[in-house]
Amino acid sequence: MTVLGGNSQVFDTLSERLSGTFRKLTGKAVLSEENIQDALREVRRALLEADVALAVVKDFTDRVSLRAVGQEVSKSLSPGQAFIKVVQAELEAVMGNANSELDLKAAPPAVILMAGLQGAGKTTSVGKLSRYLKQTVKKSVMVVSADVYRPAAIKQLQTLAAEVEVEFFESNEQQKPRDIAAAALAEAKRKFIDVLIVDTAGRLAIDTEMMTEIGDLHALLKPVETLFVVDAMTGQDAATTAKAFNDALPLTGVILTKADGDARGGAALSVRHISGKPIKFIGMGEKSDALEPFYPDRIASRILGMGDVLSLIEEAERKVDRAQAEKLANKIKKGKGFDLEDFREQLKQMQNMGGVASIMDKLPGMGALPPGAAKMVDDSKFKRMESIINSMTPRERRNPDALNGSRKRRITQGSGTQIQDLNQLLKQHKQMQKVMKKMKGGNMANMMRGLGGMRGAGGMGGPGGNFPRF
């Protein structure tokens, strides 16, 4: 999936700028050359500020202008919505239209060669990709480090391999990269390993020696995938570096790392156009599960403030404890109350999915909220709430109405919190209880009506709820 495992700060600024631009088109009957010129100027400025390469911006705005001018606005769409539909289609086209899956159709082991500059997150990406292949694609994986230059590079990969529980082929700094790769390939064949991932040395800049070495490894290993790992924080330079690597090496795709950082999104929109290679994965955080297949349509939707519900669903399927969820559903169906034990479990499930800000990031309508609203959600409050519940006895969790003054003092002292924190928790628990009562008997429709207030916050407008209102 997704992944959308972390908060995509990488697109926040771009999203905020574009949302404001689309609102200015409200009230127009048709998209004319005159009324979209201002909007296009804003789009162009927003893309340049996001560090998108100039050639990409020019091509993108030309195509949007060509498609948008004269387009009739249907009854179901406002001009803002019609324009955003064109922009979304072109954003997807720039980034590649569809997810490019790994091509692992080869006699085992299928070899994946990792390339990139030093500091791009190559070794970390090897660990994340190993976990993805093992857990999602159900492949046996072996990893090996041919980086004999960076101190502790081999040890780092060994630690990551142990963490995600895949095979690690030992190497050391005294060996030659070619000898390491040949021995690892032979061992992977002997053990009938499905996928062998080879981590190569990075440099601080592109140099001839580095390119010769990795070219030699490519000729030896004949990999099915040669992935270029690039840091999203480097903006349009990332796309230029990818092109330089592709000129020397037949790349098959790109892994964009550190997309959860405060980058401006330019790399995601520039890499394919300049290098001609698709982004196959996007790294959204430090954890080993923070690597997602790159879906251009979902990223375009996120950039335009329309959320990414598909990724949210996939993340829930991966990270939410199904047995616990089933247990709670059965309990509520039988008419039993939603107590603080259940509330604590829900808090844990939200933390597993990256916290509230991460979930909000993928919900439709977030683009209609004030700029930076999602960032203002403080997940530490939820940890504090969990700490308060942990300070209660099992009986108090099952029956919070029994909490008197002395019990409250004991609980807040035990959790290092204030009485008002506890009272706030009890109030939110009561609200959750009301929502859960509406779900009694599996009546999901009632619950959805209860959540209908989201529309008032600029949620889903138009038939089918596909676009935010502008």
N, C-alpha and C positions, 0 to 999 in steps of 0.2 A: 503494500500500500503506500499508504500514506506514510504520507506522513506526515502524515502530518502530525508528527509528534511534538513539535515545538511551535512557538509563536513566530509567525512569519514577518518579523519586523522588517525583513529585507524589502517588502513591498508596501509598508505602511504609508510612507510619505507620498509615493506615487499614487496610491489608492485615494488618499485624502485630496490630493490636487485634482485628480480626474473627477471625483464625485462632485466637487464644487463646479467644475466646468460643465458637466452634464445638466446640472440644475438650471443653468442660465438659458437653456434651450426650451424650458417649460413655456407653454402658451403659444408656441409657433404652430401653424397649421401644416407646414411642409418643411422639409429640410432643403433649403436653397443654398446656392453658393455664398450668398451674402451672409445668411445667419449662421452658417457653420464656420466661416473664416475665423471669427473670434475664438470659437471653441477649438478649432484646429491649432491656432496659435498657442492656446493654453496647453493643449496636448503636447505640442512640440516642445514647449518650455519645460513641462513636467518630465518628459522623457530625457531631455538633455540634463536636467538637474539630477535625474536618477542615474546619470553616467552611462546612458545608452549611447552607443557609437553613432556619430553623426550620419554616416552612410545608412545605417539602419533606420534612424529617425526620419530621414528624407524619404526613403523608400516607403516606410510605413505610412506617413502622413499623405503622401501622394496617392497611395492605394485607398486609404480611408476616404479621401476627398472624392476620388473617382466613383467609389461605390455609394457614398452618402448623398451627393448632390442630386436633387430632383427626386429622391426617394419619397414616395407617398407614405404618409403616416397613417397606419391602419387605426380603426376605432379602438383596438385593444392596447395600442401603444401611444405614449406621448412622444413628441420629437426627441426628448432626452433619452427615452427608452429605445427609440428606433436608432438613434445615433450610437448608443452604447452597444447595441446588437452588432452594428457594423464594426465598431472598435474591437469588440470581443473576438469576432471572426478573424480580424486581421492580426490581433495579438496571438491567437492560436497558430495562425499561418506562419508568423515570424518564429515562433518557438517550436514548430514542427507538427502541428495538427493532432498527432496521436503519440501515445507512449511507445518508445522503441524498446522492445524487450531484449534481454540478452539472448544471443544465439548460442545455445549450448548443444546444438545438434552435431555432435562429433563423437568419434570413438573415444571412450574414456581413457585418460582424463581430458576433459575440455579445459584448455589453458586460458586463463585471463591474465594479461600483462598490465600492470599498473604503471603509469608514467605521470610525471609532473614535477613542478619546482619544489624546492625545499620549503617546508612550512605550510604547504597547501592542505595538509591533513591526509596525506596519502596512506600512511601506515594505519591511522585510525579508520580510514575508509575501508581498508582491507578487512579489519576486524568486523566492521558493520556489515560489509557485503557478505562475509562468511556467515554471519548470523542469519541474514536475509535468505541466502541460498539454502542453508540448513533447515530453517524453520518454515519458510514460506514455499520454497520450491522443492523442499524435501530431497536435497542432494547431499551426498557425503563430500566433505571439503577438506583439502590440505592447503596450508599456507607456508610460504617460505620467503625469507628475506635475502635478497641479493645486494642489499645496501651494506657494503663493507667500509663505508667512509664515515657515516654519522655515528658518533659514540652512542651506544645503547639502543640503536635502531633494531638490532636483532632481538635484544632482550624485551623491548617494548612489544614487538609482534608476538613473542612467546607468551607474554602476559595476557595480551588480548585474545590469543588463540585459546588459552586456558579458560578465560572468562566466558567465551561464547561456545566452548566445548567442541572445537574442531581440531583436526590433526595439525601438528606443527613439525616441520622438517628442520632439524638443527643445522645451523651453519655458523661460521666464525669469520672474524675480520682478516684472518690470514689467507683465506681462500679467494680464488678468483670468481667473480660473478658468474661467468660462463660455466665453470665447474660446479658451482652450487646449483644452478638451474638444471644442468644435465642430470645430476644426482637426484634432485627432487623429482624430476620427471620420471626417472627410472623407478623410484620408490613408489610414486603414485600409481604407476602402471602395475607394479607388483602387488599393491594392496587393493587394486580395482577401485580407486578413488574416482568419483564422478567429476569433480572440479578441482583444478590446481590453480591457486592464485599466487602470482609472483610479484612481490614488492620490490621495486627497483630504487636505486639511489636518486635523490633529487639534488639539484644545485641551486644556488642563490640566483643564478641567471642562466639563460640558455648558452651552452658552450659546445664546441665541436667534439670534445672528448666525451662528454655526456651522451650526445646524440649517437656517436659511433658505438659506444658501449651498449646502449639500449637497442640500437639497430642490430647489433650482433646477437643479442638475446632473442630478439624477434625472429631472426633467421633460424636460430636453433630450435626455439619452442614452437614456432608456427601457431601462435595463439588464435583462438576463435574470436576473442575479444581483446582489443587493446584500448584501455580506458584512460583518458586524460583527466587527472584530478586537479581541479582548479578552485581557488578561494574566491567566493562571491564578493568578498570585501575589496578585491582588486578592480572591481568595476569593468569598464570596457577593455582594460589591459588584459583581463582574463581571456577575452575573445581573441585578441591579437596573439597572445602566447599560445593559445590552442591552435591557431593557424600555423604558427612557426613549428610547433610539434608535428602537426599534420603534414607539413611539407617534407619533414624528415622521416616520418613514421606513418604507416597506414592506420590511423586511428579509426575506431569503430563507434566511439561515443565518449561522452563527458560525464564526470561526476562533479556536481557543483556543491562545494562544502561551505560550512559556516553561514548558511542562509538564515540562521536564527539571529545573527548579529545585526549590528546597525548599518548594514550595507544599503545601497539605494536601489537594487534590483536591476541595474544596467547589464550585468553579466548574463542574467537569465534571458534577457531580450536580445543580446548581441551575439552570444556564442554560436548558435546555429547559423545565423546569417553570414558571419565572417569566416567561421571555420568549415562550414558545410557539414558539421557533425552534430548529431542529436544529443541533447542532455538526456541521459538514461536514468540518473538518480540525483536526488537532492538531499544533502545532509542538513538536518534541522536541529542539531544539538550535540551534546557531548556523549550521551548514553549510547550503548551499543545497538539499541533498537531505533536510534534517531536517523534512519536512512529510508527514504521513500522513493519508489519509482516516480519519475517526473511525468506528470500528466499536464500537457500544455493547456487543455481546456479547463482543468481545475485551477491551475495557477492564474489563468486569465480571469476566471470568475472571481478569485480572491483579490486580484489587483483592482477589479472593478467594484469591489465591496459587495459582491453577491454571495459570498461564502463558499464553502466547499463541503457540502453535506455528505457527498459520497465518501470522501476521505474520513470524515467524522464517524460515519457508520462503520467503515472498515477498521478504524482505530478502536472503536468500541468492541467490535467482534474479537479483535486480537487481545485487548488489554482488560476488558471487564470480565470479572469472575462470573461465568455463566451459572455455576451451581448456586452461588450466593444470590444472583439476580432471580433465578427460578424459585428459590426458597422464599424470597421476599414477595414475589408475585403470588405464590400460593397462599402465603400468610394473609395478604391483603384480600385475596378472593374469598377467603373464609371469614372475612369480616373482623379479623384480629387487628389490634391497633398498630400504628407505626411508632415504635418506641425509640429511645435514644441509642440503643444498640444498632437498630436499623439505620438511624441517621448517621452514626459514626461510619457504618459500612459504606454509605453513599459518599461520604467525604473522602474515604480511602479510594473509592473507584474514580472519583474526579481527579485526585492526585495522580493516580496511575495513568490517566489520559493527558497528563501534562498541566493540570490545573485549569482554573476557570478561564483565564486569559486565552489559553490555547484553544479551548472549546469555543469561546466567543469568536475567536479569529475565523472559525470555519462556519459560523452561522450566517444565514442570509440576513441582509438588512443592517449589518454592522457598519456599512459605509454611510448610513444615514445618521449614525450617532455623531456627537461632537468629536472633532479630531482628537485622537489619543485616548478616547474613552475606555477602550479595551485594556490599555496599558495601566489604567488607574485601578484595575481590579487587583486587590492585594491578597495573594494566595496564602500569605502568612496568617491571615485571620482564620482560615480554615484549619490550619495546623493548631492554632490556639484553641479553636472549638473542639478539635479532637482531643487535645490535652485536657480540657475541662471534663469531657465525657469520661476519659480514662481515670480521672480522680474520683469518680463516683463509684459506689458499690453496685453490683449487678441489680440489686433490688431497686436502687434509685434510678438506674437507667431504664428499667421496665416501668417504673411509676414516678415520673418526674413531678407530678402534682404533689407528691409527699414531701417535697423539698421545703423545709422551714428555714428560718434565719440562721440557726447554728449549723445546720447541714451545709447551707450555701457558703458560710464562712470557711468551713473545713475544706470544701471543694476548691474554692478560689485560692486558699493558702497552699493547698497541695499542687495546684496547677500553675501557681505564680501569676494569677490573673486578678481582675477586679470584679466586684459584684455586678457592675453594669455589663461586663463581658458575658457573665453567666445569664443574666436576664435577657440579653440580646439573643443568646443561643436558644433559650427556652421559647422566645417569641418566634424565631425562625423555624424551630421545630414544630410549633403549633401551626404555622402556615403550611409546612410540608404535610402535616397530618391532614389538613383540609383537602389538599390536592390528592393525597392518597385515598381519602374517603370517596372522592369522585371516581376513582378507578376501581372501587369495590365491584366485584362481579365482572371484572375485565372491561368495564365501560371506558374504553380509551377515548371515545368521542367526547365524553364529559371533560376529560383531562385536557384535550386539545382546545376545547372552548375556554377552559381556565387559562390556557396559555395564549389565548387570542389577543391579550393585551399587548403582545409583541408587535402587532400591527400598528398600534398607536405610537410605538417607539420607532416608527419608520421601518417596519418589518417588510413583509412581502406584498408588493402591489401588483396589480394586473392579473389577468386570468392565469391560473396555474402557479401564481406566486413566483414567477421566474425572475422578475426584476424589482429592484427597490424603486420606490416612488421618487420622482424628481419634480 
